[in-house]
Amino acid sequence: MAGPVRAPLRALLAGAVTAAAIAGVALTGTGTGTARAAGTPLPAQVFAPYVEARAGDSLSKLASQPGDKYPTTAFLQAAATASSPSPSASSVQVPAIQVQVSPSSGTVTAGSSTTATVSTAIINNGSNTSIAMTVSGVPEGVTASVSPSSVNGSSSAALSVSTVSTVVPGTYTLTVKGTLTGTSATSSATYTLTVTGTAPACSTASWVGAQVYIGGNTVSWTGHRWSAKWWTLGEEPGTTGQWGVWQDLGTC
């Protein structure tokens, strides 16, 4: 009975080995003869460890192949491909600058002047270094400017503020702004100006809330002269806005 049993067993093992060999050829296209011609090469980033078996190979020989325990099994594994990482949003440097005014406030008597120091710094600039300086929020009767009006990189400039004797006393906020040329990078700092003195006397009659005014009438109010654009009653000068009934003619 030993003979009849061994023959079918050998045939079964031979069939399994042949199936493994065919699987390896189909996956890699590295077989021999007609089987290799039918195979399709795998992409460069894919490899397939497999057992290459031929008729007559023994199971013990196949099992001794490094890393291969199952002659009828093939494995596909995609190898990692190197690629340049995309820069994250946090790694991209955006041009930025910083503007400071020292001291940040000053007090003058109407008709006098004062100065302050404007410091600039570039945080990220790329190829841009020129910073244009401007001043806004300057009230009537006050002039303010930065000299020089354009500085290069981390530098300093002078803020000059002067007043006329008729300026209305009060506290005003001036804004010094720097813009990095060629970019949208800006930075601002405020300077608080306090003007002291006595409000100038106006020769024009003061505004009366219960009085009717018609176009062309002038009044004085809060140290300024105002002209009515049309008929009005009870509208306080300085509260009607640019398009309102009262036109600001300046200080008295």
Buried (B, 14 or more C-beta within 10 A) or exposed (E): EEEEEEEEEEEEBBEBBBEBBBBBBBBBBBBEEEBEEEBEEBEEEEBBBBBBBEEEBEEEEBEEBEEBEEBBEBEEEEEEEEEEEEEEEEEEEEBBBBBBBEEEBBEBBBBBBBEBEBBBBBBBBEEBBBBBBBBEBBBEBBEBBBEEEBBEBBBEBEBBBBBBEBBBBEEBEBBBBBBBEEBEBBBEBEBBBBBEBEBBEBEBEEBEEEEEBEEEBBBBBBBBBBBBBEEBEEBBBBEBEEEBBBBBBEBB
